[in-house]
Amino acid sequence: MSPSLAERDLACVWHPCTQMKDHESIPLVETVRGEGPWLYDTQGRRYLDAVSSWWVNLFGHAQPDIARAIAEQAAQLEHVIFAGHTHEPAVRLAERLLKLAPPGLGKVFFADNGSSAVEVALKMSYHRWINRGERRPYFVHLDAAYHGETLGALAVSDVGLYKDTYRPLLLEALQTPAPDVRRPDRAADIAGCLEALDRLLQERGTQIGALILEPLLQCAAGMRMHEAEFVRGVAQRCAAHGVHLIADEIAVGFGRTGTLFACEQAGITPDFLCLSKGITGGFLPLAVVLTRDEVYADFYADWAEQKAFLHSHSYTGNPLACAAANATLDLFEARDVLGRNRALGARMEARLRAAVEDHPHVTGIRRHGLVLACDLVAQREPRVDFPAAQRRGLRAYRYGLEHEALLRPLGHTMYLMPPYVLSDAQADTLIDTLVGGIEAAVSGPA
């Protein structure tokens, strides 16, 4: 008998963000196709993609308009070196992004993925200070931050699960607290966090090149959310101390929080805006960093001055990925995507609250746009968390697969970040499945 696809996989593949030994008891899902919000496996079973396949899918799987744009581009030009060459898909995408982005951004630098975009922004900021005759060796990040897996991005992150092993390899960064909508007295929480940032900038501002943050939503921290007021306060303080602001909108950009970019809700323009994930609708890897003309000008010089930004990726500005991104923006133009997201998010939140707001093992229901989350706890008041080793979220994941949904909790944080094409009925079904997953997770012995 021939080995199954999963058996062949486990003989030769090492999967990301996975303890491979888990697959001795947890079967791999042998996925063969997708359609709209659904994924289908080799046995004909289907799953609502509640996490947008790691937050990248916006308009459903195998979306025909994006697929067609890629196919048409592939028949003309699949790739060309982006040093010394250009092409229409990249130029058109850059022009459109600059028109859509917060005002004041004037140049687009292409990269391959989210971590790479963060690396570009960090290096560009650091290099800019050198070009201006200053050395500012420190970056500031929020507590519980996550900005990627490469060494620079990991250095400005604060999720120990990903960072602790590699800490000796990382540059030293500074940390400042972030507010959390789950805490009481929201005004005091925000004020306290901004006061802490004030102290840090007053003490070390001349050594700090940039502050990086995920506006409104720290995803990998367990969907930790804060208000636009905090983002606005951070931007004001960075400007006052001449510190660059890097907005990591890799996960939250392109409509996830209810506006095209999360920065819009704070009314601010960062010095660097990092975008990836949903930029191609989930079809191909692509990232961009948008920055100000003034930053670009500090690298513009005769070659002998050695000010050029010599950072590159082989697939920089890939025409296929740019074609997918342009098709994705076309869909935003053709539909009221943001309005629909806000309405659908509100519907899902209301249904979840009605089902579990008083549940003895659920707390912290929260939402930004079409991102909805809550936490599983052993006890609500006073809060007692389940031991991490119990892996309660894994029970919910397995329940989801048994009930036609791909749920992938972050530890004991349950969340939904679905594609934008859910019908009301599908959204209701997804909430019902999430509630069932919660019950499966919290019931029974450890």
C-alpha positions as CSV (number, residue, x, y, z in Angstrom):
1,M,0.0,0.0,0.0
2,S,1.4,3.4,-1.0
3,P,2.2,5.8,1.9
4,S,-0.3,8.6,2.4
5,L,0.6,12.2,1.7
6,A,1.0,12.8,5.5
7,E,3.4,9.8,5.8
8,R,5.5,11.0,2.9
9,D,5.6,14.5,4.4
10,L,6.7,13.3,7.8
11,A,9.5,11.4,6.2
12,C,11.1,14.5,4.7
13,V,9.6,17.8,5.8
14,W,10.2,20.0,8.9
15,H,7.2,22.2,9.5
16,P,7.3,25.8,11.0
17,C,6.3,26.7,14.5
18,T,5.8,23.0,15.3
19,Q,7.1,20.4,17.7
20,M,7.3,17.7,15.1
21,K,6.8,15.0,17.8
22,D,3.2,16.2,18.2
23,H,2.4,14.6,14.8
24,E,2.8,11.2,16.3
25,S,-0.7,11.8,17.7
26,I,-2.0,14.8,15.8
27,P,-2.6,14.1,12.1
28,L,-1.5,16.5,9.4
29,V,-4.3,17.9,7.4
30,E,-3.7,16.8,3.8
31,T,-5.0,19.9,2.0
32,V,-5.6,19.7,-1.7
33,R,-7.6,22.8,-2.6
34,G,-9.4,25.9,-1.3
35,E,-12.5,27.8,-2.4
36,G,-13.7,31.0,-0.7
37,P,-13.3,30.7,3.1
38,W,-13.1,26.9,2.8
39,L,-10.1,24.4,2.7
40,Y,-10.6,20.9,1.5
41,D,-8.5,17.8,2.3
42,T,-7.8,14.5,0.5
43,Q,-10.8,12.8,2.2
44,G,-13.2,15.5,0.9
45,R,-13.6,17.1,4.3
46,R,-13.8,20.9,4.5
47,Y,-12.7,23.5,7.0
48,L,-13.6,27.1,7.4
49,D,-10.3,28.9,7.5
50,A,-10.8,30.9,10.7
51,V,-7.2,32.2,10.8
52,S,-6.8,33.2,7.1
53,S,-4.0,30.7,6.8
54,W,-1.7,32.6,9.2
55,W,-3.5,35.9,8.6
56,V,-2.6,36.3,4.9
57,N,-5.8,35.4,3.1
58,L,-8.2,38.3,2.5
59,F,-10.7,37.4,-0.2
60,G,-10.8,33.7,0.0
61,H,-8.8,30.8,-1.4
62,A,-8.2,30.5,-5.2
63,Q,-9.9,34.0,-5.6
64,P,-10.4,34.0,-9.4
65,D,-9.5,37.7,-10.1
66,I,-6.1,37.4,-8.3
67,A,-5.4,34.0,-9.8
68,R,-6.1,35.5,-13.3
69,A,-3.8,38.5,-12.7
70,I,-1.0,36.2,-11.7
71,A,-1.5,33.9,-14.8
72,E,-1.6,36.9,-17.2
73,Q,1.6,38.3,-15.7
74,A,3.3,34.9,-15.7
75,A,2.8,34.8,-19.5
76,Q,4.6,38.1,-19.9
77,L,7.4,38.4,-17.2
78,E,7.8,36.1,-14.2
79,H,10.8,37.9,-12.7
80,V,13.6,40.3,-13.4
81,I,16.5,41.6,-11.3
82,F,15.1,44.7,-9.6
83,A,18.5,46.5,-9.5
84,G,18.8,48.5,-12.7
85,H,15.5,47.3,-14.0
86,T,11.8,48.1,-13.4
87,H,8.4,46.9,-14.5
88,E,4.8,48.1,-14.6
89,P,3.4,45.9,-11.8
90,A,5.9,47.2,-9.2
91,V,5.6,50.9,-10.2
92,R,1.8,50.7,-10.3
93,L,1.7,49.0,-6.9
94,A,4.1,51.6,-5.4
95,E,2.0,54.5,-6.8
96,R,-1.2,53.1,-5.4
97,L,0.1,52.3,-2.0
98,L,1.5,55.8,-1.6
99,K,-2.0,57.2,-2.5
100,L,-3.7,54.9,0.1
101,A,-1.2,55.2,2.9
102,P,-1.1,58.0,5.6
103,P,0.0,61.3,4.1
104,G,3.7,62.1,4.1
105,L,5.1,58.8,2.8
106,G,6.9,59.1,-0.5
107,K,9.0,56.0,-1.3
108,V,8.4,52.3,-1.4
109,F,11.1,49.7,-0.8
110,F,10.3,46.1,-1.8
111,A,11.1,43.0,0.3
112,D,10.0,39.4,0.5
113,N,8.1,38.8,3.8
114,G,7.2,40.4,7.0
115,S,10.4,39.7,8.9
116,S,12.4,41.1,6.0
117,A,10.3,44.2,6.0
118,V,11.1,44.8,9.6
119,E,14.8,44.2,9.0
120,V,14.7,46.8,6.2
121,A,13.1,49.4,8.4
122,L,15.5,48.8,11.3
123,K,18.6,48.9,9.0
124,M,17.3,51.9,7.1
125,S,16.6,53.8,10.3
126,Y,20.0,53.0,11.8
127,H,21.8,53.8,8.5
128,R,20.0,57.1,8.1
129,W,21.3,58.3,11.5
130,I,24.8,57.4,10.3
131,N,24.4,59.3,7.1
132,R,23.4,62.3,9.2
133,G,26.5,62.0,11.3
134,E,24.9,60.5,14.4
135,R,25.1,57.1,16.1
136,R,21.9,56.0,17.7
137,P,22.4,52.3,18.4
138,Y,19.2,51.5,20.3
139,F,15.7,50.5,19.2
140,V,12.7,50.6,21.5
141,H,9.9,48.0,21.3
142,L,6.7,47.4,23.4
143,D,6.5,44.7,26.0
144,A,4.9,41.5,24.5
145,A,5.9,42.7,21.0
146,Y,6.5,40.4,18.1
147,H,8.0,41.5,14.9
148,G,9.4,38.4,13.2
149,E,11.9,35.5,13.4
150,T,15.0,36.9,11.8
151,L,17.6,38.2,14.2
152,G,17.0,41.9,13.9
153,A,13.2,41.4,14.1
154,L,13.6,39.0,17.0
155,A,15.7,41.5,18.9
156,V,12.9,44.0,19.0
157,S,10.4,41.3,20.0
158,D,9.3,40.2,23.5
159,V,7.7,36.8,23.2
160,G,9.9,34.5,25.1
161,L,8.7,31.3,23.3
162,Y,10.4,32.6,20.2
163,K,13.2,34.7,21.5
164,D,14.7,33.2,24.6
165,T,16.8,30.5,22.9
166,Y,18.4,33.0,20.6
167,R,18.9,35.8,23.1
168,P,22.7,35.6,23.1
169,L,22.7,36.2,19.3
170,L,20.6,39.4,19.4
171,L,21.4,43.1,19.6
172,E,20.3,44.9,22.8
173,A,17.0,46.7,22.6
174,L,15.0,48.8,25.0
175,Q,11.5,48.1,26.1
176,T,8.5,50.2,27.1
177,P,5.1,49.0,28.4
178,A,2.0,48.8,26.2
179,P,-1.6,49.2,27.4
180,D,-4.1,46.3,27.2
181,V,-7.8,46.7,26.8
182,R,-8.4,43.9,29.2
183,R,-7.1,46.0,32.1
184,P,-9.4,48.2,34.2
185,D,-9.2,52.0,34.1
186,R,-8.3,52.5,30.5
187,A,-7.3,56.1,30.8
188,A,-4.9,55.4,33.7
189,D,-3.4,52.5,31.8
190,I,-2.7,54.5,28.7
191,A,-1.4,57.4,30.7
192,G,1.0,55.2,32.7
193,C,2.4,53.6,29.6
194,L,3.0,57.0,28.0
195,E,4.6,58.3,31.1
196,A,7.0,55.3,31.1
197,L,7.9,56.1,27.5
198,D,8.5,59.8,28.5
199,R,11.0,58.7,31.1
200,L,12.8,56.4,28.7
201,L,13.0,59.1,26.0
202,Q,14.2,61.8,28.4
203,E,16.9,59.5,29.8
204,R,18.1,57.9,26.5
205,G,16.4,59.7,23.6
206,T,19.6,60.8,22.0
207,Q,20.8,57.1,21.8
208,I,17.5,55.8,20.3
209,G,17.1,55.6,16.6
210,A,13.6,54.3,16.3
211,L,10.6,52.9,18.2
212,I,8.7,50.0,16.6
213,L,5.1,49.0,17.4
214,E,2.2,47.0,16.1
215,P,-0.6,49.6,16.0
216,L,-3.8,48.6,17.9
217,L,-3.1,44.9,17.9
218,Q,-0.2,42.8,19.1
219,C,-1.1,39.6,17.4
220,A,1.4,37.0,18.5
221,A,1.1,38.3,22.1
222,G,-2.3,36.6,22.3
223,M,-4.2,39.2,20.3
224,R,-3.4,41.9,22.9
225,M,-5.2,45.1,21.9
226,H,-4.8,48.8,22.7
227,E,-6.5,52.0,21.7
228,A,-5.6,54.6,19.0
229,E,-5.0,57.1,21.7
230,F,-1.9,55.3,22.8
231,V,-0.6,55.1,19.2
232,R,-1.1,58.8,18.8
233,G,0.7,59.5,22.1
234,V,3.7,57.4,21.0
235,A,3.9,59.2,17.7
236,Q,3.8,62.6,19.4
237,R,6.6,61.6,21.7
238,C,8.8,60.1,19.0
239,A,8.4,63.3,17.0
240,A,9.3,65.5,20.0
241,H,12.5,63.6,20.6
242,G,13.5,63.1,16.9
243,V,13.1,59.3,17.1
244,H,11.9,57.4,14.1
245,L,8.5,55.6,14.4
246,I,8.3,52.2,12.7
247,A,4.7,50.9,12.3
248,D,4.6,47.2,11.8
249,E,1.3,46.7,10.0
250,I,2.3,43.3,8.6
251,A,-0.6,41.5,10.2
252,V,-3.0,44.4,10.9
253,G,-2.8,46.2,7.5
254,F,-5.3,46.0,4.7
255,G,-8.5,46.2,6.6
256,R,-8.0,43.8,9.6
257,T,-8.7,46.5,12.2
258,G,-11.6,48.2,10.4
259,T,-9.6,50.7,8.4
260,L,-7.2,50.0,5.6
261,F,-4.2,50.8,7.8
262,A,-4.4,50.8,11.6
263,C,-2.4,54.0,11.8
264,E,-5.4,55.8,10.2
265,Q,-7.4,55.4,13.4
266,A,-4.7,57.3,15.3
267,G,-4.4,60.0,12.6
268,I,-0.6,59.6,12.4
269,T,2.0,59.0,9.8
270,P,5.0,56.8,10.8
271,D,8.5,57.3,9.4
272,F,8.4,53.7,8.2
273,L,5.3,51.6,7.4
274,C,5.9,47.8,7.1
275,L,3.3,45.8,5.1
276,S,3.1,42.2,4.0
277,K,0.8,39.2,4.6
278,G,-2.5,40.3,3.1
279,I,-0.9,42.6,0.5
280,T,-1.2,39.8,-2.2
281,G,-4.5,38.4,-0.9
282,G,-2.7,35.4,0.5
283,F,-1.3,34.2,-2.9
284,L,2.4,35.0,-2.9
285,P,5.1,36.4,-0.5
286,L,5.7,40.1,-0.8
287,A,6.5,42.9,1.6
288,V,7.1,46.6,1.3
289,V,8.4,49.4,3.5
290,L,7.0,52.8,2.9
291,T,9.1,55.8,4.1
292,R,9.4,59.5,3.8
293,D,11.1,61.4,1.1
294,E,13.4,63.0,3.7
295,V,14.7,59.5,4.6
296,Y,15.3,58.7,1.0
297,A,17.1,62.0,0.5
298,D,19.7,61.1,3.2
299,F,20.8,58.1,1.1
300,Y,20.9,60.0,-2.2
301,A,24.5,60.9,-2.9
302,D,27.5,60.3,-5.1
303,W,28.8,56.7,-4.9
304,A,32.0,57.8,-3.3
305,E,30.1,59.0,-0.2
306,Q,29.0,55.4,0.4
307,K,25.5,56.3,1.6
308,A,23.6,53.9,-0.5
309,F,21.2,51.4,1.1
310,L,22.8,48.2,-0.1
311,H,20.1,45.8,1.1
312,S,18.6,43.3,-1.4
313,H,16.6,40.2,-1.9
314,S,16.7,38.0,-5.0
315,Y,13.0,38.3,-5.5
316,T,12.7,42.0,-4.7
317,G,9.7,43.5,-6.6
318,N,8.7,40.1,-8.1
319,P,6.2,40.9,-11.0
320,L,3.9,38.0,-10.1
321,A,3.6,39.1,-6.5
322,C,3.1,42.7,-7.5
323,A,0.4,41.6,-10.0
324,A,-1.3,39.8,-7.2
325,A,-1.1,42.8,-4.9
326,N,-2.6,45.1,-7.6
327,A,-5.4,42.7,-8.1
328,T,-6.0,42.7,-4.3
329,L,-6.2,46.5,-4.3
330,D,-8.6,46.3,-7.2
331,L,-11.0,44.2,-5.0
332,F,-10.8,46.8,-2.3
333,E,-11.8,49.4,-4.9
334,A,-14.7,47.4,-6.2
335,R,-16.3,46.5,-2.9
336,D,-17.1,48.1,0.4
337,V,-14.7,45.8,2.1
338,L,-14.0,47.9,5.2
339,G,-17.7,48.6,5.9
340,R,-18.5,44.9,5.5
341,N,-15.6,44.0,7.8
342,R,-16.8,46.3,10.6
343,A,-20.4,45.0,10.3
344,L,-19.4,41.4,10.2
345,G,-17.0,41.9,13.2
346,A,-19.7,43.5,15.2
347,R,-22.1,40.7,14.4
348,M,-19.6,38.0,15.4
349,E,-18.7,39.8,18.7
350,A,-22.3,40.2,19.7
351,R,-22.9,36.5,19.1
352,L,-19.8,35.5,21.0
353,R,-20.7,37.7,24.0
354,A,-24.2,36.3,24.1
355,A,-22.7,32.8,24.2
356,V,-19.8,33.0,26.6
357,E,-19.6,36.5,28.3
358,D,-20.6,34.9,31.6
359,H,-18.7,31.7,31.1
360,P,-16.7,30.8,34.2
361,H,-13.6,29.9,32.1
362,V,-13.7,32.7,29.5
363,T,-12.5,36.3,30.0
364,G,-11.3,39.3,28.0
365,I,-13.6,39.3,25.0
366,R,-12.2,41.9,22.6
367,R,-12.3,43.0,19.0
368,H,-10.6,45.3,16.5
369,G,-12.4,45.3,13.1
370,L,-12.6,41.6,12.0
371,V,-10.2,40.3,14.7
372,L,-12.0,38.8,17.6
373,A,-10.4,37.2,20.7
374,C,-11.0,35.9,24.2
375,D,-8.9,34.0,26.8
376,L,-9.4,30.6,28.5
377,V,-8.8,30.7,32.3
378,A,-9.1,28.2,35.1
379,Q,-10.8,30.9,37.2
380,R,-12.0,34.4,36.3
381,E,-11.9,36.3,39.6
382,P,-9.3,36.5,40.8
383,R,-7.8,35.4,37.4
384,V,-6.1,32.0,37.5
385,D,-4.6,30.9,34.2
386,F,-4.6,27.3,33.1
387,P,-1.0,25.9,33.2
388,A,0.6,26.2,29.8
389,A,1.5,22.6,29.8
390,Q,-2.1,21.5,29.8
391,R,-2.3,22.9,26.2
392,R,-6.0,23.6,26.4
393,G,-6.0,25.4,23.1
394,L,-4.9,22.3,21.4
395,R,-8.2,20.7,22.4
396,A,-10.0,23.5,20.7
397,Y,-7.9,23.0,17.6
398,R,-8.8,19.4,17.4
399,Y,-12.5,20.1,18.1
400,G,-12.4,22.6,15.2
401,L,-11.1,20.1,12.7
402,E,-13.8,17.7,13.8
403,H,-16.4,20.4,13.2
404,E,-15.3,21.9,9.8
405,A,-13.2,24.7,11.1
406,L,-9.5,25.6,11.2
407,L,-9.0,27.1,14.6
408,R,-5.4,27.7,15.7
409,P,-5.4,29.2,19.2
410,L,-2.4,31.2,20.5
411,G,-1.8,29.2,23.7
412,H,-5.0,29.7,25.7
413,T,-6.1,32.7,23.7
414,M,-8.9,31.8,21.3
415,Y,-9.3,34.1,18.3
416,L,-10.8,34.5,14.9
417,M,-9.2,36.4,12.0
418,P,-11.1,35.0,9.0
419,P,-11.1,35.9,5.3
420,Y,-13.3,38.9,4.4
421,V,-15.7,36.8,2.3
422,L,-17.6,35.0,5.1
423,S,-21.4,35.1,4.7
424,D,-23.4,36.0,7.8
425,A,-24.4,32.3,8.0
426,Q,-20.8,31.2,7.8
427,A,-19.8,33.7,10.5
428,D,-22.5,32.4,12.8
429,T,-21.4,28.9,12.2
430,L,-17.8,29.9,13.0
431,I,-18.8,31.5,16.3
432,D,-20.8,28.4,17.2
433,T,-17.8,26.2,16.4
434,L,-15.6,28.5,18.4
435,V,-17.9,28.2,21.4
436,G,-17.9,24.4,21.0
437,G,-14.1,24.5,20.9
438,I,-14.1,26.6,24.1
439,E,-16.2,24.0,25.9
440,A,-14.0,21.2,24.7
441,A,-10.9,23.0,25.8
442,V,-12.0,23.8,29.4
443,S,-14.0,20.6,30.1
444,G,-12.5,17.6,31.8
445,P,-9.3,16.9,33.7
446,A,-5.9,18.4,32.9
